[in-house]
Amino acid sequence: MVGQKSILYAISDEGVKGQVFEALNDVDTYSLTWVGNGGDLLLDILDKDVDLAIIDENLAGIAGSKLVEIIKKSRPRIPLIIISSADSKEELVKVLEQGVFYFIMKPVEGEELRQAVDSGLKANP
């Protein structure tokens, strides 16, 4: 579909992967692509036109915070949404200081995720 925004999501937790898909799949203006590990996420971000990325902090392969660091150096304009089970303010501050657009705590609430995605896409026209 013309005008679709490319959203890449890298989630290793099957439950969270399903929550993200359920929240975003029915939005016609989104083109969703799932990858299962940090290496594939980085390759897709470097190789494709990605408008926004959603990253599980506990992603297999590379820690979420390391992924954020690498992505922000290579594609600083891509809004990043981190999904985490960490319940510490220190973790929240750390990822926000790295340039993460939005931080979501597990379990994922569909409406919160949709709002964060919409805001992130508007911030990166």
Buried (B, 14 or more C-beta within 10 A) or exposed (E): EEEEBBBBBBBBBEEBBEBBBEBBEEBEEBBBBBBBBBBBBBEBBEEEEBBBBBBBBBBEBBEBBEBBBBBBEEBEEBBBBBBBEBEEEEBBEBBEEBBBBBBBBBEBEEEEBBEBBBBBBEEBE
